[in-house]
Amino acid sequence: MKDIYLLVEHGRDQGEVYILGWFDDKESARDMAEAKEWQAYRAALNGDASWSMQNPIPPDQTKYRRFWVQEITKFTAAQTHAASAVH
């Protein structure tokens, strides 16, 4: 068995979770998650935040992560035998 790493985003509306992609390498997945964090931070700085009393917090100053990596085990599907009878 081999592990794969899912890039996951925590949604902002109702706490939904989105799978954005998968990677064979944990380091690549972490790098992409970190890049997405900074991209979201920059978008929040440039967006309309007139309703907010505080500026967004940079990703390197908080434990919260909107994007993270989830490790799962990749499996290979077992082959099935075709039935000899046709219906």
C-alpha distances in whole Angstrom, upper triangle without the diagonal:
4,7,10,13,16,20,22,25,28,30,34,36,34,31,29,26,25,21,22,19,16,15,12,14,16,19,20,19,21,24,24,24,27,29,29,30,33,34,34,36,39,39,40,43,44,44,47,46,50,49,47,49,46,45,41,39,37,34,34,37,35,32,31,29,29,26,22,19,16,13,10,7,6,6,8,11,13,16,19,22,25,28,31,34,35,36
4,7,10,13,17,19,23,25,28,32,34,33,30,27,24,22,19,20,17,13,12,9,11,12,15,16,15,18,20,20,21,24,25,25,27,30,30,31,33,35,35,37,39,41,41,44,43,47,46,44,46,43,42,38,36,34,30,31,34,32,29,29,26,26,23,20,16,14,10,9,6,5,7,9,13,15,18,21,25,28,31,34,36,36,38
4,7,10,13,16,19,22,25,28,30,29,26,24,20,19,16,17,14,10,9,7,9,9,13,13,12,14,17,17,18,20,22,22,24,26,27,27,30,32,32,33,36,37,37,40,40,43,42,41,42,40,38,34,33,31,27,28,30,28,25,25,22,22,19,16,12,10,7,6,4,5,9,12,15,18,21,24,27,30,33,36,38,38,39
4,7,10,13,16,19,22,25,28,27,24,22,18,16,13,13,10,7,6,5,7,8,11,11,9,12,15,14,15,18,19,19,21,23,24,24,27,29,29,30,33,34,34,37,37,40,40,38,40,37,35,32,30,28,25,26,28,26,24,23,20,20,16,14,10,8,6,6,6,6,10,12,15,19,21,24,28,30,33,36,38,38,39
4,7,9,13,16,19,22,25,24,21,19,15,14,10,11,8,5,5,6,7,6,9,9,7,9,12,11,11,14,16,15,17,20,20,21,23,25,25,27,29,31,31,33,33,37,36,34,36,34,32,28,26,25,21,22,25,23,20,19,16,16,13,10,6,6,5,6,9,9,13,16,19,22,25,28,31,33,36,39,41,41,42
4,6,10,13,15,19,21,21,18,15,12,10,7,7,6,4,6,9,10,9,12,11,7,10,12,11,10,14,15,14,15,18,18,18,21,23,23,24,27,28,28,31,30,34,33,31,34,31,30,26,25,23,20,22,24,22,19,18,14,14,10,8,5,5,6,8,10,11,14,17,19,23,25,28,32,33,36,39,41,40,41
4,7,10,13,16,19,19,16,14,10,8,6,5,5,6,8,11,11,10,11,10,6,8,10,8,7,10,12,10,12,15,15,15,17,19,19,20,23,24,24,27,27,31,30,28,30,28,26,22,22,20,17,19,21,19,17,15,12,11,7,6,5,7,9,11,14,15,18,21,23,26,29,31,35,36,39,42,44,43,43
4,7,9,13,15,15,12,10,7,6,5,6,8,9,11,15,15,13,15,13,10,11,13,10,8,12,13,10,11,15,15,14,16,19,18,19,22,23,23,25,25,28,27,26,28,26,24,21,20,19,16,19,20,18,16,13,10,8,6,5,6,7,10,12,16,16,20,22,24,27,30,32,36,37,40,43,44,43,43
4,6,9,12,12,10,8,6,5,6,7,10,12,15,18,18,16,17,16,12,13,14,11,9,12,12,9,10,13,13,11,14,16,15,16,19,20,19,22,21,25,23,22,25,23,21,18,18,17,14,17,19,16,15,12,9,6,4,7,9,10,14,16,19,20,23,26,27,31,33,35,39,40,42,46,47,45,45
4,7,9,9,6,6,5,7,9,10,13,15,18,21,21,19,20,19,15,15,17,15,12,14,15,12,11,15,15,12,14,17,16,15,19,20,19,21,20,23,21,20,22,21,20,16,17,17,14,18,18,15,14,10,8,5,6,8,11,12,16,18,21,22,25,28,29,33,35,37,41,42,44,48,48,47,47
4,6,7,5,5,6,7,10,11,15,18,20,24,24,22,23,22,18,18,20,17,14,16,17,13,13,16,15,12,14,17,15,14,18,19,17,18,18,21,19,18,21,20,19,16,17,18,16,20,20,18,17,13,11,8,9,12,15,15,19,20,24,25,28,30,31,34,37,38,42,43,45,48,49,47,46
4,6,6,7,9,11,14,15,18,21,24,27,27,25,26,24,21,21,22,19,16,18,18,14,13,16,15,12,13,16,14,12,16,17,15,16,15,17,15,15,18,17,17,14,16,17,16,20,19,17,17,13,12,9,11,14,17,19,22,24,28,29,31,34,35,38,41,42,45,46,48,52,52,50,50
4,6,7,10,12,16,17,21,23,26,30,30,28,29,28,24,24,25,22,20,21,22,18,17,20,19,15,17,19,17,15,19,19,17,17,16,18,16,16,19,19,19,17,19,20,20,23,23,20,20,16,15,12,15,17,20,21,25,26,29,30,33,35,36,39,41,42,46,46,48,51,51,50,49
4,5,9,12,16,17,21,23,26,30,30,28,29,28,25,24,26,24,21,23,23,20,19,22,21,18,19,22,20,18,22,23,20,20,19,21,19,18,21,21,22,19,21,22,21,25,24,21,20,16,16,13,16,18,20,20,24,24,28,29,31,34,34,37,40,40,44,44,46,50,49,48,47
4,7,10,13,15,19,21,24,27,27,25,26,25,22,21,23,21,18,20,21,18,17,20,20,16,18,21,19,18,22,23,21,21,20,23,20,19,22,21,21,18,19,21,19,22,22,19,17,13,13,10,13,14,17,17,20,21,25,26,28,31,32,35,38,39,42,43,45,49,49,48,47
4,7,10,13,16,18,21,24,25,23,25,24,20,20,22,20,17,20,21,17,17,20,20,17,19,22,20,19,23,24,22,23,22,25,22,22,25,24,24,21,21,22,20,24,24,21,19,15,14,11,12,14,16,15,19,19,23,23,26,28,29,32,34,35,39,40,42,45,45,44,43
4,7,10,12,14,18,21,21,20,21,20,17,17,19,17,14,17,18,15,15,19,18,16,18,21,20,19,23,24,22,24,23,26,25,24,26,25,24,21,21,21,19,22,23,20,18,15,12,10,10,11,12,12,15,16,19,20,22,25,26,29,32,33,37,38,40,43,44,43,42
4,6,9,12,15,18,19,18,20,18,15,16,18,15,13,16,17,13,14,18,17,15,18,20,19,19,23,23,22,24,24,27,26,25,28,26,25,22,22,22,19,23,24,21,20,16,13,10,9,11,12,12,15,15,18,19,21,24,24,28,30,32,35,36,38,42,42,41,41
4,6,8,12,15,16,15,17,16,12,14,16,13,12,15,16,13,15,18,17,16,19,22,20,21,25,25,24,27,27,30,29,28,31,29,27,24,24,23,20,23,25,22,20,18,14,12,10,10,10,10,12,12,15,15,18,20,21,25,27,29,33,34,36,40,40,39,39
4,7,10,14,15,15,16,14,11,13,14,10,10,14,13,11,13,16,15,14,18,19,18,20,23,23,22,25,26,29,29,28,30,28,26,23,23,22,19,22,24,22,21,18,15,12,9,10,10,11,14,14,17,17,20,22,23,27,29,31,34,35,38,41,42,41,41
4,7,11,12,12,14,12,9,12,13,10,11,14,14,12,15,18,17,17,20,22,21,23,25,26,26,28,29,33,32,31,34,31,29,26,26,24,21,23,26,24,22,20,17,15,11,11,10,11,12,13,15,14,17,19,20,24,26,28,32,33,36,39,40,39,40
4,7,9,10,12,10,7,11,13,10,11,15,15,14,17,19,19,19,22,24,24,25,28,29,29,32,32,36,35,34,36,34,31,28,27,25,22,24,26,25,23,21,17,16,13,11,9,9,9,10,12,11,14,16,18,22,24,27,30,32,35,38,39,39,39
4,5,7,9,7,6,10,11,10,11,14,15,15,17,19,19,20,23,25,25,27,29,30,30,33,34,37,37,35,37,35,32,29,28,25,22,23,26,25,23,22,18,18,14,12,9,10,10,11,12,11,15,16,19,23,25,28,31,33,36,39,41,41,42
4,7,9,8,8,11,13,13,14,17,18,18,20,22,23,24,26,28,28,30,32,33,34,37,37,41,40,39,41,38,36,32,31,28,25,25,28,27,25,24,21,21,17,15,12,12,10,11,11,10,13,15,18,21,23,27,30,32,35,38,40,40,41
4,6,5,6,9,10,11,13,15,16,17,19,21,21,23,25,26,27,29,31,32,33,36,36,40,40,38,39,36,34,30,28,26,22,23,26,25,23,23,20,20,16,14,11,12,10,12,13,13,16,18,21,24,27,30,34,36,39,42,44,44,45
4,5,5,6,9,10,11,12,14,15,17,19,20,21,23,25,26,27,29,31,31,34,34,38,37,35,37,34,31,28,26,23,19,20,23,22,19,19,17,17,14,11,8,9,8,11,12,14,17,20,23,26,29,32,35,38,41,44,46,46,47
4,5,5,6,9,10,11,12,14,15,17,18,20,21,23,24,26,27,29,30,33,33,37,37,34,36,32,30,26,24,21,18,18,21,20,19,19,16,18,14,12,10,12,12,15,16,17,21,23,26,30,32,35,39,41,44,47,49,49,50
4,5,5,6,9,10,11,12,14,16,16,18,20,21,22,24,26,27,28,32,32,36,36,33,35,32,29,26,24,21,18,18,22,21,20,20,17,17,13,12,10,13,13,15,17,17,21,23,26,29,31,35,38,40,43,46,48,47,48
4,5,5,6,9,10,11,12,15,15,16,18,20,21,22,25,26,27,30,30,33,33,31,33,30,28,24,22,20,16,17,21,20,18,17,14,14,10,8,6,9,10,13,15,15,19,22,24,28,30,33,37,38,42,45,47,46,47
4,5,5,6,9,10,11,13,14,15,17,19,20,21,23,25,25,29,28,32,32,29,31,28,25,22,20,17,13,14,17,16,15,15,11,13,9,7,6,10,11,14,17,18,22,25,27,31,34,36,40,42,45,48,50,49,50
4,5,5,6,9,10,11,12,14,15,17,18,20,21,23,24,28,27,31,31,29,31,27,25,21,19,16,13,14,17,17,16,16,13,14,11,10,10,13,14,18,20,21,25,27,30,33,36,39,42,44,47,50,52,51,52
4,5,5,6,9,10,10,12,14,15,16,18,20,21,22,25,26,29,30,28,30,27,24,20,19,16,13,15,18,18,17,16,13,12,9,9,9,13,14,17,20,20,24,26,28,32,34,37,41,42,45,48,50,49,50
4,5,5,6,9,10,11,12,14,15,16,19,20,21,24,24,27,27,25,27,24,21,18,17,14,11,13,16,15,14,12,9,9,5,6,7,11,13,16,19,20,24,26,29,32,35,38,41,43,46,49,50,49,50
4,5,5,6,9,10,11,13,14,15,17,19,20,23,23,26,26,24,25,22,20,16,14,11,8,10,13,13,12,12,9,10,7,8,10,14,16,19,22,23,27,30,32,36,38,41,45,46,49,53,54,53,54
4,5,5,6,9,10,11,12,14,15,17,18,22,22,26,26,24,26,23,20,16,15,12,10,12,15,15,15,15,12,11,9,11,12,16,18,21,24,25,28,31,33,37,39,42,45,47,50,53,54,53,54
4,5,5,6,8,10,10,12,14,15,16,19,20,23,24,22,24,21,18,15,14,12,10,13,15,15,15,13,10,9,7,9,12,15,18,21,24,24,28,30,32,36,38,41,44,45,48,51,52,51,52
4,5,5,6,9,10,11,12,14,15,18,18,21,22,19,21,18,15,12,11,9,6,9,12,11,12,10,7,7,6,9,12,16,19,22,25,26,30,32,34,38,40,43,46,48,50,54,55,54,54
4,5,5,6,9,10,11,12,14,17,17,21,21,19,21,18,14,11,10,8,7,9,12,12,14,13,11,10,10,13,15,19,22,25,28,29,33,35,37,41,43,46,49,51,53,57,58,57,57
4,5,5,6,9,10,11,12,16,16,20,21,19,21,19,15,12,13,11,10,13,15,15,17,15,12,11,11,14,16,20,23,25,29,29,32,35,37,40,43,45,48,49,52,55,56,55,55
4,6,5,6,9,10,10,13,14,17,18,16,18,16,13,10,11,10,9,13,14,14,15,13,11,9,9,13,16,19,23,25,29,29,33,35,37,40,43,45,48,49,52,55,56,55,55
4,5,5,6,9,10,13,12,16,17,14,16,13,10,7,8,6,7,11,12,12,14,12,11,10,11,15,18,21,25,27,31,32,35,38,40,43,46,48,52,53,55,59,60,58,58
4,5,5,6,9,12,12,16,17,16,17,15,11,9,10,9,10,13,14,15,17,16,15,13,14,18,21,24,27,30,33,34,37,40,42,45,48,50,53,54,57,60,61,60,60
4,5,5,6,10,11,14,16,15,17,15,12,10,12,12,13,16,17,17,19,17,15,13,14,18,21,24,27,30,33,34,37,39,41,45,47,49,52,53,55,59,59,58,57
4,5,5,8,8,11,12,11,13,11,9,7,10,10,12,15,15,15,17,15,14,13,15,18,22,25,28,31,34,35,38,41,42,46,48,50,54,54,57,60,61,59,59
4,6,8,8,11,13,11,13,11,7,7,9,10,12,15,15,16,19,17,17,15,17,21,24,27,31,34,37,38,41,44,45,49,51,53,57,58,60,64,64,63,62
4,7,8,11,14,13,15,14,11,10,13,13,16,18,19,19,22,20,19,18,19,23,26,29,33,35,38,39,42,44,46,50,52,54,57,58,60,64,64,62,62
4,6,9,11,11,14,13,11,11,14,15,17,20,20,20,22,20,19,17,19,23,26,29,32,35,38,39,42,44,45,49,51,53,56,57,59,62,63,61,60
4,6,8,9,12,12,11,12,15,17,19,22,22,22,24,22,21,19,22,25,29,31,35,37,41,41,44,47,48,51,53,55,58,59,61,64,65,63,62
4,5,5,8,9,8,9,13,15,18,21,20,19,22,19,20,18,21,24,28,31,34,37,40,41,44,47,48,52,54,55,59,59,62,65,65,64,63
4,6,8,10,10,12,16,18,21,24,22,22,25,22,23,21,25,28,32,34,38,40,44,45,48,50,51,55,57,59,62,63,65,68,68,66,65
4,7,9,11,12,16,19,21,24,22,21,23,21,22,20,24,27,31,33,36,39,42,43,46,49,50,54,56,57,61,61,63,67,67,65,64
4,6,7,9,12,15,18,20,19,18,20,18,19,18,22,25,29,31,34,37,41,42,45,48,49,53,55,57,60,61,63,66,67,65,64
4,7,10,12,16,18,20,18,18,20,19,21,20,24,27,30,33,36,39,43,44,47,50,52,55,58,59,63,64,66,69,70,68,67
4,6,9,12,15,17,14,14,17,16,18,18,21,24,28,30,34,37,40,42,45,48,50,53,56,58,61,62,65,68,69,67,67
4,6,9,12,14,13,13,16,15,16,16,19,22,26,29,32,35,39,40,44,47,48,52,54,56,60,61,63,67,67,66,66
4,6,9,12,10,10,13,12,13,13,16,18,22,25,28,31,35,36,40,43,44,48,51,53,56,57,60,63,64,63,62
4,6,8,7,7,10,10,11,12,15,17,21,24,27,30,34,35,39,42,44,47,50,52,56,57,60,63,64,63,63
4,6,6,7,10,10,11,12,14,16,19,22,25,29,32,34,37,40,42,46,49,51,55,56,59,62,63,62,62
4,5,6,8,8,8,9,11,12,15,19,21,25,28,30,34,37,39,42,45,48,51,53,56,59,60,59,59
4,6,8,10,10,13,13,14,17,20,22,26,29,31,35,38,40,44,47,49,53,55,57,61,62,61,62
4,7,9,11,14,15,16,19,22,25,28,32,34,37,40,43,46,49,52,55,57,60,63,64,64,64
4,6,8,11,13,14,17,19,22,26,29,31,35,38,40,44,47,49,53,54,57,61,62,61,61
4,6,10,11,11,14,16,19,23,26,28,32,35,37,41,44,46,50,52,54,58,59,58,58
4,7,9,10,13,15,18,21,25,27,31,34,36,39,42,44,48,50,52,56,57,56,56
4,5,6,10,12,16,19,23,24,28,31,33,36,39,42,45,47,49,53,54,53,53
4,7,10,13,16,19,23,24,27,30,32,36,38,40,44,45,48,51,52,51,51
4,7,10,13,16,20,21,24,27,29,33,35,38,41,43,45,49,50,49,49
4,7,10,13,17,18,22,25,27,30,33,36,39,41,44,47,48,48,48
4,7,10,13,15,18,21,24,27,30,33,36,38,41,44,46,45,46
4,6,10,12,16,19,21,24,27,30,34,35,38,42,43,43,43
4,7,9,13,16,19,22,25,28,31,34,36,40,41,41,42
4,6,9,13,15,18,22,24,28,30,33,36,38,38,38
4,6,10,13,15,19,21,25,27,30,34,35,36,37
4,7,10,13,16,19,22,25,28,31,33,33,34
4,6,9,12,15,19,21,24,27,29,30,31
4,6,9,12,16,18,21,24,27,27,29
4,6,9,13,15,18,21,23,24,25
4,6,10,13,16,19,21,22,24
4,7,9,13,15,18,19,21
4,6,9,12,15,16,18
4,6,9,12,13,16
4,6,9,10,12
4,5,7,10
4,7,10
4,6
4
